[in-house]
Amino acid sequence: MNGKHFVAYCALAFLLVAGISNLPAARWQEHIIASGGDDQEEPDIHGGIVVWQQFVVEGDYDIFAADIQNITDPDVFGVFEEVDDQTDPVVYEQMVAWQDFYEGTWDIVAADITNRLEPEIFFIATEPDYNEQSPAIHGNTLVWQDDYWVDWYIIVADVTEPNWPSAYPITGLHDEYAFDQQSPAVYRTTVVWQDDRFADNDIFSADIWRRNRPEENDVAIFDYDQQSPAVSGEWVVWQDDYSGNWDIYAADISDPESPIEYVIAEHDADQTHPDIDANIVVWQDKRHGNWDIYGYNLTTGWEFRITDDPADQQKPAVSSGVVVWQDKRSGNWDIYAVVLDGPEAARCTAKPAADLDHNCRVDIYDFAIMASEWLDSNLETNL
């Protein structure tokens, strides 16, 4: 055995002993957050709080939440349990918002859950003859879609004083033709939405730092449909049917006037309902015949599978490395969660060039992988 082979075999032996020779997909313990005879659906998460809509015995949906600081024993509590439907909840810190059908049209209602035994309720947008739907929240900024002007427009409210929120439209202000803006998402002063002004759905963004003059930019205005955007920092993700089925795309909008687009997940089956937090993207994926939850690390470029149960897992959300979803393995929809760790959750400003195991550092493990791949190439050298 020549010297180069000896070094390679030593590295490979170290790799095998370390147990990562084939870099198997990470497996995380799955935690049940909410289960029972009723359906628990549409989860959202921020920090240690998970929220969802729950179908109750009275025959409508109410809003529930759980404190998952102890994820093995979550503290579940009701947020709003009234007649008719409360659905599509979102959460930021101690503020929860949802769409509410209590008055016969959809309204936006919020709750401060600091006192979990008696949340403080705020009626944010309650126009009696119009619909306000699809809320999203970040910091003090709450956004939703509103049909007050017949078509759907995006409305923003500052909920610093939630009893009297300062609400204002950011779309449809200077447009000659009517069209719809829907499915908003927000991060700090960046709002994104899907927009059908060019006959199909595209993704647009606006910087709302100046309320009276929001700076609007296109994110993805290609042919076919781009829908269901989510935003975190300088990244926007969405589902896109450019290839004939739904795939997951992303754009770096650090320069809003020149977004840089990337394909995150492209497969013959559908990938839909993306969410993003920092450098982690999650979505639901049907490549194995049922809906599973997948993830992608934007920094390292590594895709990973999160669930593989044969039942359906859908509607994922992610915050601070915790992924939640609705899960049908028990026969009805329950809320599950995992805490990501390992290389999948690695965070760094840029991936090092020789980082082969996607953990944001270069070490002996990367050298061992390099040696293993070199051996697999069957190349011979003369020393």
Secondary structure, 3 states (H helix, E strand, C coil): CCHHHHHHHHHHHHHHHHCCCCCCCCCCCCEEEECCCCCEEEEEEECCEEEEEEECCCCCEEEEEEECCCCCCCEEEEEECCCCCEEEEEEECCEEEEEECCCCCCEEEEEECCCCCCCEEEEEECCCCCCEEEEEEECCEEEEEECCCCCCEEEEEECCCCCCCEEEECCCCCCCCCCCEEEEEEECCEEEEEECCCCCCEEEEEECCCCCCCEEEEEECCCCCEEEEEEECCEEEEEECCCCCCEEEEEECCCCCCCEEEEEECCCCCEEEEEEECCEEEEEECCCCCCEEEEEECCCCEEEECCCCCCCEEEEEEECCEEEEEECCCCCCEEEEEECCHHHHCCCCCCCCCCCCCCCCCCHHHHHHHHHHHHHCCCCCCC
